[in-house]
Amino acid sequence: MNREFRFPSDKTFVIAEIGINHNGSLETAKKLIDVAVEAGCDAVKFQKRTPHMHVKPEMWNVLRDTPWGVQMSHIEYRQRIELGPRDYQEIVAYCAKKNILFSASPWDMNAADTIYCLGAPFFKIASATLTKHDLLRHIARMNRPVVLSTGMSDFDQVQSAVKILSRVPQLGILACTSKYPAPVEDLNLRRIETLQKLYPDAIIGYSGHETGLWTTLCAVAMGARIIERHITLDRAMKGSDHAASVEPGGLKLLVREIRQCEKARGSGELRVLDCEQADIKRLRG
């Protein structure tokens, strides 16, 4: 457990969002952790819910399709897809063994308490819970770094959430479009620049739900210091988030190109570079 965690200042922090793409399977969750480790990600992130607290009672008996090919009530689906406490204990131990950080997005206070007790070094607040101020206050009191996604939110809503979270040790704020997958014309990457100007003390990043990788690299080039992308073993798998996720080969390529982008950024200083010295005489005579 690392209670002194801080986001790095010298590189882009890459979060592989597993979310609920494990489809309720601990084995699949471990495979996705392996994918993130192999790609060189810094952290994996899950979604944690307490079904009877998260799902509104009027939705409990509503039938829905599921990743397992059968229809069931919404509350039964949420209970089946949710990993249990022992599963998460095993996941945390597995992440430690694989040397990758574990975190999760809590969708209710009980879930937040569970994530805290599991020793997650930082909390992630999903766009869907940005307006749940009681939950945000509860998380803020836990005094750990927080990453906030801002999809589906206007300035006033973001400002209210940031105010509640202003005393956490570190605050990350992610530009995000909450559409799965998100059309490229709706990504509005310039929100990264807007957030940088509005919140100079925060760590600004990008949570992407689009298909493809190049737009995420654009976000890095625009200064995003935290990157989050959903991951899956196969985009054809059944489930709500797989189509907006990155497969293993794509994730490995994305992280590699992010690291190349970091190398290419440089200092911005106007000077003759060492690698140019040999060509000065040849080209300038």
C-alpha positions in Angstrom: 0.0 0.0 0.0 1.5 3.3 -1.0 -0.2 6.2 0.8 2.4 8.7 -0.4 1.7 8.2 -4.1 2.2 11.3 -6.3 1.6 11.5 -10.1 5.0 11.8 -11.9 6.1 15.1 -13.2 8.6 13.7 -15.8 6.3 11.5 -17.9 2.8 10.8 -19.0 0.9 8.6 -16.5 -1.0 5.9 -18.5 -4.0 4.3 -17.0 -5.5 1.1 -18.5 -9.2 1.2 -17.8 -10.4 -2.4 -17.3 -13.7 -1.1 -15.9 -16.2 -3.9 -16.2 -14.6 -5.4 -19.3 -13.7 -8.4 -17.1 -17.4 -9.4 -17.5 -17.5 -10.6 -13.9 -14.5 -13.0 -14.3 -11.5 -12.8 -12.1 -9.5 -14.9 -14.7 -10.4 -12.3 -17.4 -9.4 -9.5 -15.0 -6.0 -11.0 -14.5 -5.5 -11.4 -18.3 -6.3 -7.7 -18.7 -3.8 -6.8 -16.0 -1.2 -8.8 -17.9 -2.1 -6.9 -21.1 -1.6 -3.6 -19.3 1.7 -4.7 -17.8 3.0 -6.0 -21.2 2.1 -2.7 -22.8 4.0 -0.7 -20.1 1.0 1.1 -18.5 1.4 2.7 -15.1 -1.9 1.7 -13.6 -5.0 -0.4 -14.1 -8.4 0.9 -13.1 -11.6 -1.0 -12.4 -15.2 0.2 -11.7 -16.6 -0.6 -8.2 -20.3 -0.6 -7.4 -22.5 -1.8 -4.6 -25.5 -2.9 -6.8 -28.3 -2.4 -4.4 -27.0 1.1 -3.6 -26.1 2.1 -7.1 -29.1 0.8 -9.0 -32.4 2.8 -8.5 -35.1 0.5 -7.1 -37.4 1.2 -10.1 -34.7 -0.3 -12.3 -34.1 -3.5 -10.4 -36.5 -5.6 -12.4 -36.0 -4.1 -15.8 -34.8 -6.8 -18.2 -31.6 -6.2 -20.1 -29.3 -8.1 -22.5 -26.0 -9.3 -20.9 -22.5 -10.4 -22.0 -23.4 -14.0 -21.1 -26.1 -14.3 -23.9 -29.1 -14.3 -21.6 -31.5 -11.6 -20.5 -31.8 -10.9 -16.7 -33.0 -8.2 -14.5 -30.8 -5.1 -14.2 -30.0 -5.8 -10.5 -29.1 -9.4 -11.3 -26.8 -8.2 -14.1 -25.1 -5.7 -11.8 -24.6 -8.4 -9.1 -23.2 -10.9 -11.5 -20.8 -8.5 -13.2 -19.4 -7.1 -10.0 -16.3 -8.7 -8.6 -16.4 -9.6 -4.9 -14.2 -8.5 -2.0 -12.0 -11.6 -2.2 -11.6 -11.1 -6.0 -10.4 -7.6 -5.4 -8.0 -8.7 -2.7 -6.5 -11.2 -5.2 -6.4 -8.5 -7.9 -4.6 -6.1 -5.6 -2.0 -8.8 -4.8 -1.7 -9.7 -8.4 -1.1 -6.0 -9.4 1.6 -5.8 -6.7 3.3 -8.9 -8.0 3.2 -7.5 -11.5 4.5 -4.1 -10.4 1.5 -2.1 -11.7 -0.7 0.2 -9.6 -4.3 -0.6 -8.8 -7.2 1.9 -8.7 -10.9 2.0 -9.2 -13.9 4.3 -9.8 -16.4 4.1 -6.9 -20.0 4.7 -7.8 -21.3 4.8 -4.2 -19.9 5.5 -0.7 -19.6 1.8 0.2 -17.6 1.2 -2.9 -15.4 4.2 -2.0 -14.7 2.7 1.4 -13.8 -0.7 -0.2 -11.3 1.0 -2.6 -9.8 2.9 0.3 -9.4 -0.3 2.4 -7.9 -2.1 -0.6 -5.1 0.5 -0.5 -5.6 2.1 -3.9 -3.0 4.9 -4.1 -5.5 7.2 -5.9 -9.2 7.4 -6.6 -10.8 7.9 -10.0 -14.1 9.8 -10.3 -16.1 8.8 -13.4 -17.9 11.4 -15.4 -21.2 9.8 -14.4 -20.5 10.6 -10.7 -19.1 14.1 -11.1 -22.3 15.6 -9.8 -22.6 13.3 -6.8 -21.3 15.9 -4.4 -21.9 13.7 -1.3 -19.7 11.0 -2.8 -17.0 13.5 -3.8 -16.9 15.0 -0.3 -16.7 11.4 1.1 -13.7 10.7 -1.2 -12.0 14.0 -0.5 -12.0 13.2 3.2 -9.9 10.1 2.5 -7.0 12.5 1.6 -5.6 10.6 -1.4 -4.9 11.9 -4.9 -8.0 12.0 -7.2 -8.4 11.9 -10.9 -11.7 13.5 -12.2 -13.2 12.8 -15.6 -15.3 15.7 -17.0 -17.5 14.1 -19.6 -21.2 15.2 -19.8 -20.2 18.3 -17.7 -20.3 22.1 -18.2 -18.1 24.7 -16.6 -20.3 25.2 -13.5 -20.5 21.4 -12.8 -16.7 21.0 -13.2 -16.1 24.0 -11.0 -18.3 22.7 -8.3 -16.6 19.3 -8.3 -13.1 20.9 -8.3 -14.0 23.1 -5.4 -15.0 20.0 -3.3 -11.8 18.2 -4.3 -9.5 21.2 -3.9 -7.9 19.9 -0.7 -6.9 16.5 -1.9 -3.1 15.9 -2.1 -3.1 16.0 -5.9 -6.0 16.5 -8.4 -6.0 15.3 -12.0 -8.7 16.6 -14.3 -9.4 14.7 -17.6 -11.0 16.1 -20.7 -13.5 13.4 -21.8 -16.4 12.8 -24.1 -18.9 10.3 -22.7 -19.9 8.5 -25.8 -19.0 4.8 -26.5 -17.3 5.0 -29.0 -16.9 8.8 -29.3 -17.0 10.4 -32.8 -13.7 12.1 -33.6 -15.5 15.4 -34.3 -16.9 15.4 -30.7 -13.6 14.9 -28.9 -13.0 18.6 -28.5 -9.3 18.1 -27.5 -8.9 21.9 -27.0 -10.6 21.4 -23.6 -7.2 20.2 -22.5 -5.9 23.8 -23.1 -9.0 25.3 -21.4 -8.5 23.1 -18.3 -4.8 24.0 -18.2 -5.7 27.7 -18.0 -8.5 27.3 -15.6 -6.7 24.9 -13.1 -2.9 25.6 -13.4 -2.3 23.7 -10.1 -4.0 20.5 -11.3 -2.6 17.8 -13.5 -4.6 17.9 -16.8 -5.1 14.8 -18.9 -7.4 13.0 -21.3 -9.8 10.0 -21.0 -10.5 8.7 -24.5 -13.4 6.5 -25.7 -12.8 6.9 -29.4 -11.7 4.2 -31.8 -8.1 4.5 -33.0 -5.0 5.8 -31.3 -3.9 9.0 -33.1 -6.2 11.3 -31.3 -4.9 10.2 -27.9 -1.4 11.0 -29.2 -2.7 14.4 -30.2 -3.8 14.8 -26.6 -0.3 14.0 -25.3 1.2 16.5 -27.8 -1.3 19.1 -26.4 0.1 18.6 -22.9 -2.0 15.8 -21.4 -0.1 14.4 -18.5 -2.5 11.6 -17.6 -4.0 9.3 -20.3 -6.7 6.8 -19.7 -8.1 4.4 -22.3 -10.4 1.4 -21.9 -8.8 -1.9 -22.7 -10.3 -5.3 -23.8 -9.0 -8.7 -24.9 -11.3 -8.4 -28.0 -13.4 -5.5 -29.2 -16.0 -8.1 -30.4 -16.7 -9.3 -26.9 -20.2 -8.8 -25.5 -20.5 -5.9 -23.1 -21.2 -2.2 -22.9 -17.6 -0.9 -23.2 -15.7 -3.3 -25.4 -16.4 -1.5 -28.7 -14.8 1.7 -27.3 -11.8 -0.1 -25.9 -8.2 -0.8 -27.2 -7.0 -4.3 -27.8 -3.7 -5.6 -26.6 -1.7 -4.9 -29.7 -3.1 -1.4 -30.0 -2.4 -0.7 -26.3 1.2 -1.7 -26.7 1.6 0.6 -29.7 -0.1 3.5 -27.9 2.2 3.4 -24.9 5.2 3.0 -27.1 4.2 6.1 -29.2 3.4 8.1 -26.1 6.9 7.5 -24.9 8.3 8.5 -28.3 6.2 11.6 -28.1 7.8 12.4 -24.7 11.2 12.0 -26.2 10.4 14.2 -29.2 8.9 17.1 -27.1 12.3 18.3 -26.0 13.1 21.5 -24.0 12.0 24.1 -26.5 15.3 25.9 -26.2 16.6 27.5 -29.4 20.2 26.2 -29.8 22.3 24.1 -32.0 21.8 20.5 -31.1 24.7 18.1 -30.6 23.4 15.8 -33.4 23.6 18.7 -35.8 27.2 19.6 -35.2 28.7 17.2 -37.8 26.3 18.6 -40.5 27.0 22.3 -39.9 30.3 22.2 -41.8 28.9 19.9 -44.5 25.8 21.9 -45.2 27.0 25.4 -44.5 30.5 25.1 -45.9 
